[in-house]
Amino acid sequence: MACASFFPEEEERPFVDREEFIQAFYNALETIKEKEAKILVYHGIAGIGKTRLRREISKIIEKYNDSNRNFRIYNESNSNFHILCATVDFETEEFRQSDKFLEILRDQFQGEYGIKFHTFDFAHALYWKKVNPRITLCKENDSEDNIFTHLLDIGDDLSNIGGIFNPVNVSIKMAKLIKRLPDSYREWELKNRDKISRLIHMEAAEIKRQLYLYWAYDLREYLQKNSESAVIFIDSYEALWGNDRSLASLSSKDEWLRKEIQTLLSSSCLWILCGQESPRWAEDSNTEKAIWGNSIERHEIKGLPEEHARNLLKHSDVLENNIQTAIISGSEGVPYYLDLSIDLYRIELMPKSFKML
């Protein structure tokens, strides 16, 4: 005899009373259509529905890109406007480091949309080679995805890597690898020889500090070339601080994130930050205000009004008026606690408890 699960099957409940925040997203899209950047901040207490809002916005983008039914935005040539999308959740501690943050975004944009981050990949591989000169960076077979690590592994002298795409006076193994390079690498090398040369002569620490500039350069080049825009979600923003809430850390913990977002302020990029707290950007000094201008738009998410909370409970078959009232009062309209109450009600714990109220 099969045992019934104590926990009810997970279901996605209606998304209600968030029209204001969805409309803010649509308005922001109109802004980035004009080749500007925008930062939307959705903040509120834990369980208030920030992550659910982020997922709903992602669905809107997905539906738009798939069928173009939800809304239509045109660029200057009146062709369909494509929206790229990526997400990083700082709940994962590893993602709170600048270089890992950039790698995650690179992997998503590259895997989903085929964007090549040649400059960032070269800078990142070069940094690791300078830090670990005696360690082989890549142990797998030659492939396009790790071409720079192979070239740096093969090269005996980093000072001579500037001509990596010119198969003259190089080893047989490197010449063989260069011969197999796609045209996109050759085009990139011709366009960026000065950057490559400067990178090669930089110290490892300096390369690491500037990795975000090379990542932003690659993304900006792609967006401009293809007349597209990007939406980047950052969830659990407050997790950047961990348990360190000292005054000294308030403006230092997210300094690297500020710089990376500022680098793309003149591009068609929409950043959406979700967290329990709103960033203090543009509040610390007049210089900060001048940098950010009107690009930051803040929205506080609060509990559901009673009408919407009752509709949610009715949709979930919580029909007793006294139980609805007790749940709404106890949850204060916070979606997480409403969902938890519904789950408990369905396993027949709540009806018995609330009949006593």
N, C-alpha and C positions, 0 to 999 in steps of 0.2 A: 504494500500500500504506500503510495507516494505521500510524502509529508508536504503540507501546504507551507509556503514561505511565510514567515512572520511579517516580512516587509512587503507592502504592496508594490506592484510593478510600477516602475517610474513612468510618468506621463508628463507631457508638456501642457501646462494649464494655460488658459487664455491670458493674453498679454493686454492689460487694460490700463487706462488712465495715464498713458505716456505719450499722447499725441504731441504735446508741447516739445518734447525732446526729439521726437522723430522729425518734426517740422524744422527744428534747429539744424538737424543734419542735412535736410534738403536745402535749407538756406545756405549752409556752408558749402555745399556742392556748387551752388551758383557762384560762390566767391572763387573757388579754385578753378572754375571754368575760365575765369579771367586771368589765369596764370599767377594767382596769388596763393599764399599759404594761409592756413587757418588752424587754430588750436581750439578744439571743443573740450571742455572739462565737465564731466558729469561726476558729481561728488555727493556722498551721503553715507549714513551709517551702514555698518555691516548688515547684509541681508535685505537691503532696501530695493535691490533689483538692478544694480549697475551692470553686472555681468550678463543678466538676461537682456538688458537693453542693448548691450554690445552685440550679443548674438542676433538679436532682431535686426539691427542695422546691417550686420553681415549678410543676413538673408536677403535684405532689400538689394544690396549690391550684387549678390549672386543672381537673383532673379532678373535684375536689370541687364547684367552681362549675358545671361543665358537667353532671355526672350525679348528684352527691351520693352516689356509691357508696362512695368510700374511707372517709369518716367523716362523722358528722353531729353538728353542734353546734346547740343550741337557745338562743334568747334568752328573755326573760321571757314572751313571748307564745307560745312554742313554735313560732314560724315558723322557716323555714330561715335559717341564719346565713350571710350572704354575706361573702366575704373579698376585699378589694381588694388589688391587688399592683402594686408599681412597683420599678424597679431603677436604680441609678446606679453606674457603674464608674469609679472614680477613675484608672484607667489612661488615660482620656482627660483630658488636662491641663486643658482648658477647664472640665470639670465640677468642678474643685477649688475654684472660686470660689463663694462663698455664694449670690450672686444667680442665677448660672447653674444651680447645684445645685437651687435652688427652682423655677426655670423648667422644668427637665427633669422634675421630679416633677409639677409642675402640668400639663404637657403630657400626661404619661402618664395621670394620673388623669382628666383632662378627656377625652382622646381615647378611653380604654377604657371609662370608666364615666359620662361625662357630668357630672362634678363641676364646678361653677362656682366659680371663685376670684375673685369680684367684688372683695372687699376688697383682696386681694393685687394683682390686675390694676390697680385704680385707684391704689393706692399706688406701684406700679412705674411706671406711665405718668406719674403726677404727678412722681415723682422725675426721670425723664428730661426732662420738660418744664421743670422748674426748672433742670436742668443745661444744657439746650439750648433756651432760650426762643425762639430765632429759627429753629429747625429744625423742619420739618414731621415729625411722628412717623410718620404713616401716609400712604402715597401710593396705597394700593389703594382699591377701592370700599368704600362703607360696608358693614359686616357686623357680626354680633353678636360675633365673636371679637375685633375691634379697636375696639369701641364707645367705650372710654374714651380711646384715643388720638385718635379723631375729635373727641370732645367737647372735649378739651383743645386740639386744633389749632384748633377753631372759636372757642373762648372767647378773647376779647380780654384779659380781666383775670382771672387765677387767683383773686383774692380773691372773685370773684362766682360761682365754679363751684359753691359750696355748694348752690345751687338748680338744679343741672343738670337735674333731672328735673321741674322746674316750668316749662312752656313759656310763661312770662309775662316780658315785658321781655327777650326774647332775640332774637337775629337770626333771620331767616326760615330760614336754612340749619340752625341749631341746632334750631329748633322742628320742622322737618321730620324731623330725625334723632330727636329725642325722641319724636315721635309714633309712630315705628316700633319703639320699644323693647319687648321682651317684658315680660310682667308680672313676671318674676323680678327684673328690674333695679329696677322700681319698689318691689317688696316689700323688696329689699335696701336701697334708699336710705332708705325709711321707718324701717327697723329700725336703721340705722347712721348717722343724720345727725350724731350727736355725733362719731363716729370720722372721718367725712368732713370735718367742720369743723376738727377738730384737725389732720388731715393737711394740709389746705390751708395752714395757718398755720405748719407746721413747715419748718425748713431742710432742704435737699436731703440733707445729710450725715446728719441725724437720721432722715429717712425711710429712707435706705439701711440704717442700723444696725438699724432695727426691721422691715425687710421680712419677716424670718422669723416675727415675731409675727403679722402679718396673714395670712401663708400658713397658719400653724398654726391660726389662728382659723377660717379658711374650712374647712379639713379637719375640725376638731373639730366644727363646726356640722353638717356633712354626716353625719359618723359618728353623732352623737347623734340627729339627726333621723330617720335611716334604720335605726338599731340595727344598724350594720355595723361591721366592723373592717378595719384596713389592715395589710399586711405590707410593709415597705420594706427592700429589700436594698441594702447598700453593699458593693461588691466592691473589691478592691485598696486596702484602707484605708491601708496603709503608703505608697502613692503620694502621699499628701498632702504628705509631706516632700520628695519629689523627691530631690535630692542634698544637701539641707541637714539634716544630722543633729547639729547643734550642740546643746549643752545648753539654750541659750536658746530653741530652736525646739521642744523636745520637748512642752511644754505649750501653746505659742502657736499652732502650725499648725492644730490641730484645735479651737481654742477656739470658733469659730463653729459647728462641728458639735455640740459639747457643748450649746451653748445651744439649738440648734434641736431636738435630741432631748429636752432637759429640758422644753421648752415643751409637749410632748405626753405627759409622764409620767403625767398623770391621765386619759389618753384610751385608747380601745381600739386601741392601736397597737403592733405588734411590729416592732422594728428588728432586722435580722440583719446583723451586720458580719463580713465575711470578709477576712482579711489575714494577712500573715506575722507580724505582732505583735499582741498583745492591747492594747487601749487601757488607759492607766494611770488611767482615771477611777476615782474612789472610793479612790484610793491616795495622792493628793497631800496631802490635808488632812482634818481631821475635818469641816470644812464640806462638802467634796465627798462624804464618806461619808454625811453626813446627807441630802444632796440625792438621791443615787442609791439609798440604802437597799439593799434586796435585789433591785433590778430588773435588775442585770447578772449574767448567767450565762455563764461562760467554758468553752469546750471546746477542748482541743488535739487536732488531728488528726495522727496519726502514720502511719508506713508500714504497708502491709498485712502481716498475719501470713503466714508461709510457706504455710500451708494455703490461704488465700484467693488468694495470688499464684499458686500452682500451678494452682488451679482456673481462674483467669483465663487462664493460659497454655494450659491444655488446651482451654478454650472457643475459643481463638484458633488451635487446631491446631498449637500448639508441643508436640509429644508426646514428644520425646526427653528422657529424665530428666536426662542430663548437661547438656543445653542449658538446661533449666529451672533447674537448680541454679546454673549460671553466671549466668543472667539475674537470678535472685533475689538472688544474692550481690552482683552489680554494681550493681543498682538500689536495694538496701536497702529494697525494698518500696514505693518511691515510684511512684505510678501513672503519672506522666509518663514516667519512664524505662522502666517496664514497657511502656507503649504504644509508645515509641520503639523498644525492642528487638523488639517484635512486628512493627512495620512493617519494620524492617531484615531480620528473619528472612524475611518474606514476599517480599522482593525478592532472596532467596537470597544475601544477604551474610553473614548471621549463621551459618547452618549451617556454612559453610566456616571461618569464624573460630573458632567454638566447638569444632569437632572437634579443634582444635589444643590445647584446654585440658585 
